[in-house]
């Protein structure tokens, strides 16, 4: 069976489209099992429906509490049997109960070099702090906002004259290859989250990762201080 991915997205779904394209052309050997959003108008849902992938909106306001809404959402997610859940521009904080129940099976792409600049308006945060380097991170999701162990990062220089919009566009251009490169390693089984929720760590080939992988030339990942590592061979899930 193919490795199954479910995606949560709140907006345009540009990272989702990168996943769709990579699956279509064989760069990512996986199956898109379903797409879910908190906004019925999210264009991400249309991207999924356009290729025949189940796409569902779960509006939080339709539920008496966030816990009820989260439980309903993840019942739907679980029904498509994903091996991995990818938050790609999903703008709601997930409840601790649902996250903990899926420990090590949810990742998020965040537009900063975590642990710097958590939350929203990350590009303006970086500019206000006078950062010379900004970027994006892929991390495991934990109940702490943007606080889970970081798997991989892509760095972007902050240029003179940058405003938040200009910086955001350059970071977005690195988000897509960063997410795909990370997914290739996750699908291959070489990266996993080890340990309990309160002491978890990222492992590569069964060994603790001392620092996040870095996206280098050719959009491939490398451990800090090491040459860029080609994407792993496609696994056989048959």
C-alpha beads as a LAMMPS data file, in Angstrom:
LAMMPS data file: protein, C-alpha beads

238 atoms
237 bonds

1 atom types
1 bond types

-500.0 500.0 xlo xhi
-500.0 500.0 ylo yhi
-500.0 500.0 zlo zhi

Masses

1 110.0

Atoms # bond

1 1 1 0.000 0.000 0.000
2 1 1 1.103 3.552 -0.693
3 1 1 2.067 5.873 2.138
4 1 1 -1.057 7.944 2.814
5 1 1 -1.000 11.665 3.578
6 1 1 -3.854 13.840 4.848
7 1 1 -3.491 17.616 4.598
8 1 1 -5.031 20.339 6.768
9 1 1 -5.130 23.791 5.142
10 1 1 -6.997 27.043 5.736
11 1 1 -6.248 29.057 2.603
12 1 1 -4.957 28.921 -0.951
13 1 1 -3.160 25.633 -0.503
14 1 1 0.080 26.414 -2.320
15 1 1 1.982 23.874 -0.218
16 1 1 -0.793 21.374 -0.924
17 1 1 -0.354 22.013 -4.639
18 1 1 3.357 21.332 -4.303
19 1 1 2.489 17.963 -2.731
20 1 1 -0.044 17.200 -5.482
21 1 1 2.485 18.021 -8.199
22 1 1 5.244 15.973 -6.561
23 1 1 2.988 12.930 -6.269
24 1 1 1.851 13.333 -9.871
25 1 1 5.373 13.423 -11.292
26 1 1 6.807 10.720 -9.045
27 1 1 9.050 12.840 -6.834
28 1 1 6.959 11.851 -3.815
29 1 1 5.810 8.232 -3.689
30 1 1 2.675 8.676 -1.629
31 1 1 -1.081 8.990 -1.913
32 1 1 -3.076 12.077 -0.971
33 1 1 -5.829 10.532 1.135
34 1 1 -7.865 13.638 1.964
35 1 1 -7.803 17.390 2.490
36 1 1 -9.520 19.147 5.378
37 1 1 -10.109 22.804 6.193
38 1 1 -11.734 25.016 8.792
39 1 1 -12.979 27.289 5.981
40 1 1 -15.494 26.067 3.360
41 1 1 -14.208 28.741 0.956
42 1 1 -10.564 27.628 1.169
43 1 1 -9.145 27.164 -2.312
44 1 1 -7.164 24.215 -0.984
45 1 1 -10.421 22.238 -1.028
46 1 1 -10.921 23.024 -4.712
47 1 1 -7.401 21.879 -5.506
48 1 1 -8.199 18.513 -3.911
49 1 1 -11.600 18.135 -5.555
50 1 1 -10.049 18.951 -8.906
51 1 1 -8.031 15.738 -8.754
52 1 1 -10.739 13.612 -7.165
53 1 1 -9.392 13.669 -3.601
54 1 1 -11.939 13.846 -0.759
55 1 1 -12.113 17.399 0.576
56 1 1 -14.067 18.424 3.659
57 1 1 -14.611 21.622 5.622
58 1 1 -15.287 21.515 9.360
59 1 1 -16.326 24.933 10.630
60 1 1 -15.462 25.459 14.308
61 1 1 -18.495 27.687 14.829
62 1 1 -20.777 24.743 14.100
63 1 1 -19.762 23.122 17.401
64 1 1 -20.472 24.015 21.010
65 1 1 -16.790 23.791 21.961
66 1 1 -13.392 23.560 20.352
67 1 1 -12.988 20.075 21.758
68 1 1 -16.145 18.901 19.973
69 1 1 -15.030 20.477 16.723
70 1 1 -11.576 18.943 16.955
71 1 1 -13.016 15.523 17.756
72 1 1 -15.299 15.688 14.717
73 1 1 -12.482 16.861 12.460
74 1 1 -10.137 14.088 13.495
75 1 1 -12.838 11.443 13.218
76 1 1 -13.062 12.451 9.561
77 1 1 -9.279 12.522 9.199
78 1 1 -8.935 9.080 10.788
79 1 1 -11.559 7.719 8.389
80 1 1 -9.167 8.214 5.432
81 1 1 -6.483 6.237 7.329
82 1 1 -3.481 8.550 6.893
83 1 1 0.031 7.503 7.816
84 1 1 0.885 11.187 8.267
85 1 1 -1.132 14.383 8.773
86 1 1 0.407 17.528 7.285
87 1 1 -0.644 20.975 8.500
88 1 1 0.089 23.172 5.492
89 1 1 -1.170 26.654 6.264
90 1 1 -3.748 25.423 8.773
91 1 1 -4.417 28.475 10.911
92 1 1 -6.043 26.930 13.968
93 1 1 -4.332 25.565 17.061
94 1 1 -5.130 21.874 17.414
95 1 1 -6.422 20.592 20.725
96 1 1 -3.984 18.812 23.020
97 1 1 -6.154 15.693 23.276
98 1 1 -6.243 15.093 19.517
99 1 1 -2.563 15.917 19.031
100 1 1 -1.448 13.662 21.871
101 1 1 -3.516 10.787 20.496
102 1 1 -1.556 11.073 17.219
103 1 1 1.905 11.652 18.665
104 1 1 4.541 11.579 15.941
105 1 1 2.003 11.518 13.111
106 1 1 1.331 15.241 12.608
107 1 1 3.771 17.741 11.122
108 1 1 3.494 21.453 10.391
109 1 1 5.349 23.883 8.160
110 1 1 5.919 27.210 9.883
111 1 1 7.358 30.379 8.275
112 1 1 10.258 31.052 10.629
113 1 1 13.422 29.426 11.899
114 1 1 11.954 27.921 15.038
115 1 1 12.187 28.409 17.953
116 1 1 12.332 32.044 16.798
117 1 1 9.122 33.872 15.908
118 1 1 6.337 31.511 16.844
119 1 1 2.700 32.291 16.103
120 1 1 1.459 34.773 13.485
121 1 1 3.057 37.647 11.533
122 1 1 6.409 35.883 11.560
123 1 1 7.921 37.937 8.737
124 1 1 7.144 41.218 10.476
125 1 1 8.441 39.721 13.721
126 1 1 11.725 38.935 11.983
127 1 1 11.997 42.445 10.554
128 1 1 11.126 44.076 13.872
129 1 1 13.809 41.994 15.595
130 1 1 16.440 43.040 13.048
131 1 1 17.073 39.435 11.988
132 1 1 19.592 38.965 9.189
133 1 1 18.397 35.434 8.405
134 1 1 14.836 34.179 8.295
135 1 1 13.246 31.075 6.793
136 1 1 10.880 28.178 7.362
137 1 1 10.745 25.071 9.543
138 1 1 9.024 21.703 9.383
139 1 1 8.321 20.367 12.858
140 1 1 6.324 17.726 14.629
141 1 1 3.111 19.065 16.116
142 1 1 2.743 18.963 19.899
143 1 1 0.192 20.685 22.134
144 1 1 2.583 23.650 22.502
145 1 1 2.099 26.270 19.780
146 1 1 4.894 25.834 17.197
147 1 1 6.874 24.079 19.920
148 1 1 7.343 20.541 18.647
149 1 1 10.733 19.088 17.686
150 1 1 12.050 20.628 14.458
151 1 1 12.885 18.230 11.616
152 1 1 14.244 20.516 8.901
153 1 1 14.710 24.164 7.982
154 1 1 15.368 26.390 4.993
155 1 1 17.183 29.690 5.463
156 1 1 16.503 32.946 3.625
157 1 1 18.635 36.082 3.907
158 1 1 16.847 39.248 4.977
159 1 1 17.730 41.866 2.372
160 1 1 17.986 45.649 2.746
161 1 1 14.647 47.240 1.985
162 1 1 12.623 44.119 2.740
163 1 1 9.084 44.538 3.950
164 1 1 6.942 41.714 5.319
165 1 1 5.316 40.961 1.959
166 1 1 8.554 40.801 0.018
167 1 1 10.210 38.644 2.652
168 1 1 7.151 36.381 2.800
169 1 1 7.333 35.704 -0.930
170 1 1 10.968 34.619 -0.751
171 1 1 10.302 32.392 2.239
172 1 1 7.324 30.803 0.469
173 1 1 9.598 29.944 -2.431
174 1 1 11.687 27.864 -0.022
175 1 1 8.752 26.405 1.901
176 1 1 7.633 24.218 -0.977
177 1 1 10.951 22.430 -1.597
178 1 1 11.558 22.200 2.165
179 1 1 8.237 20.468 2.746
180 1 1 8.721 18.077 -0.154
181 1 1 12.280 17.169 0.819
182 1 1 11.161 16.505 4.384
183 1 1 8.220 14.401 3.221
184 1 1 10.556 12.301 1.072
185 1 1 12.585 11.445 4.173
186 1 1 9.479 10.767 6.253
187 1 1 7.944 8.521 3.595
188 1 1 11.222 6.614 3.386
189 1 1 10.986 5.853 7.107
190 1 1 14.384 7.296 7.909
191 1 1 12.981 10.101 10.060
192 1 1 10.753 9.455 13.045
193 1 1 9.776 10.976 16.354
194 1 1 11.088 8.884 19.233
195 1 1 10.207 9.030 22.896
196 1 1 7.156 10.047 24.896
197 1 1 5.355 13.332 24.418
198 1 1 7.289 15.125 27.175
199 1 1 10.713 13.958 26.027
200 1 1 10.432 13.315 22.319
201 1 1 13.240 13.811 19.819
202 1 1 13.735 13.509 16.084
203 1 1 15.747 10.503 14.962
204 1 1 17.451 9.926 11.623
205 1 1 18.291 6.306 10.853
206 1 1 17.633 5.475 14.503
207 1 1 20.065 8.073 15.861
208 1 1 19.105 11.351 17.579
209 1 1 19.309 14.360 15.274
210 1 1 21.529 16.932 16.975
211 1 1 20.103 19.867 15.006
212 1 1 17.503 20.316 12.278
213 1 1 18.330 19.145 8.785
214 1 1 19.085 22.046 6.437
215 1 1 17.791 22.507 2.900
216 1 1 20.789 23.064 0.681
217 1 1 21.692 23.325 -2.976
218 1 1 19.514 21.265 -5.255
219 1 1 16.749 21.342 -2.643
220 1 1 18.126 18.362 -0.747
221 1 1 18.583 17.999 2.989
222 1 1 21.790 17.788 4.978
223 1 1 22.729 17.609 8.611
224 1 1 24.406 20.825 9.807
225 1 1 28.020 20.849 8.682
226 1 1 27.535 17.914 6.317
227 1 1 27.260 17.800 2.509
228 1 1 23.741 17.886 1.112
229 1 1 22.197 14.438 1.110
230 1 1 20.217 13.239 -1.922
231 1 1 16.630 12.236 -1.386
232 1 1 16.328 8.615 -0.263
233 1 1 15.295 5.989 -2.789
234 1 1 11.580 5.491 -3.278
235 1 1 10.292 2.866 -0.846
236 1 1 8.202 -0.044 -2.016
237 1 1 4.873 -0.090 -0.193
238 1 1 3.393 -2.854 -2.319

Bonds

1 1 1 2
2 1 2 3
3 1 3 4
4 1 4 5
5 1 5 6
6 1 6 7
7 1 7 8
8 1 8 9
9 1 9 10
10 1 10 11
11 1 11 12
12 1 12 13
13 1 13 14
14 1 14 15
15 1 15 16
16 1 16 17
17 1 17 18
18 1 18 19
19 1 19 20
20 1 20 21
21 1 21 22
22 1 22 23
23 1 23 24
24 1 24 25
25 1 25 26
26 1 26 27
27 1 27 28
28 1 28 29
29 1 29 30
30 1 30 31
31 1 31 32
32 1 32 33
33 1 33 34
34 1 34 35
35 1 35 36
36 1 36 37
37 1 37 38
38 1 38 39
39 1 39 40
40 1 40 41
41 1 41 42
42 1 42 43
43 1 43 44
44 1 44 45
45 1 45 46
46 1 46 47
47 1 47 48
48 1 48 49
49 1 49 50
50 1 50 51
51 1 51 52
52 1 52 53
53 1 53 54
54 1 54 55
55 1 55 56
56 1 56 57
57 1 57 58
58 1 58 59
59 1 59 60
60 1 60 61
61 1 61 62
62 1 62 63
63 1 63 64
64 1 64 65
65 1 65 66
66 1 66 67
67 1 67 68
68 1 68 69
69 1 69 70
70 1 70 71
71 1 71 72
72 1 72 73
73 1 73 74
74 1 74 75
75 1 75 76
76 1 76 77
77 1 77 78
78 1 78 79
79 1 79 80
80 1 80 81
81 1 81 82
82 1 82 83
83 1 83 84
84 1 84 85
85 1 85 86
86 1 86 87
87 1 87 88
88 1 88 89
89 1 89 90
90 1 90 91
91 1 91 92
92 1 92 93
93 1 93 94
94 1 94 95
95 1 95 96
96 1 96 97
97 1 97 98
98 1 98 99
99 1 99 100
100 1 100 101
101 1 101 102
102 1 102 103
103 1 103 104
104 1 104 105
105 1 105 106
106 1 106 107
107 1 107 108
108 1 108 109
109 1 109 110
110 1 110 111
111 1 111 112
112 1 112 113
113 1 113 114
114 1 114 115
115 1 115 116
116 1 116 117
117 1 117 118
118 1 118 119
119 1 119 120
120 1 120 121
121 1 121 122
122 1 122 123
123 1 123 124
124 1 124 125
125 1 125 126
126 1 126 127
127 1 127 128
128 1 128 129
129 1 129 130
130 1 130 131
131 1 131 132
132 1 132 133
133 1 133 134
134 1 134 135
135 1 135 136
136 1 136 137
137 1 137 138
138 1 138 139
139 1 139 140
140 1 140 141
141 1 141 142
142 1 142 143
143 1 143 144
144 1 144 145
145 1 145 146
146 1 146 147
147 1 147 148
148 1 148 149
149 1 149 150
150 1 150 151
151 1 151 152
152 1 152 153
153 1 153 154
154 1 154 155
155 1 155 156
156 1 156 157
157 1 157 158
158 1 158 159
159 1 159 160
160 1 160 161
161 1 161 162
162 1 162 163
163 1 163 164
164 1 164 165
165 1 165 166
166 1 166 167
167 1 167 168
168 1 168 169
169 1 169 170
170 1 170 171
171 1 171 172
172 1 172 173
173 1 173 174
174 1 174 175
175 1 175 176
176 1 176 177
177 1 177 178
178 1 178 179
179 1 179 180
180 1 180 181
181 1 181 182
182 1 182 183
183 1 183 184
184 1 184 185
185 1 185 186
186 1 186 187
187 1 187 188
188 1 188 189
189 1 189 190
190 1 190 191
191 1 191 192
192 1 192 193
193 1 193 194
194 1 194 195
195 1 195 196
196 1 196 197
197 1 197 198
198 1 198 199
199 1 199 200
200 1 200 201
201 1 201 202
202 1 202 203
203 1 203 204
204 1 204 205
205 1 205 206
206 1 206 207
207 1 207 208
208 1 208 209
209 1 209 210
210 1 210 211
211 1 211 212
212 1 212 213
213 1 213 214
214 1 214 215
215 1 215 216
216 1 216 217
217 1 217 218
218 1 218 219
219 1 219 220
220 1 220 221
221 1 221 222
222 1 222 223
223 1 223 224
224 1 224 225
225 1 225 226
226 1 226 227
227 1 227 228
228 1 228 229
229 1 229 230
230 1 230 231
231 1 231 232
232 1 232 233
233 1 233 234
234 1 234 235
235 1 235 236
236 1 236 237
237 1 237 238
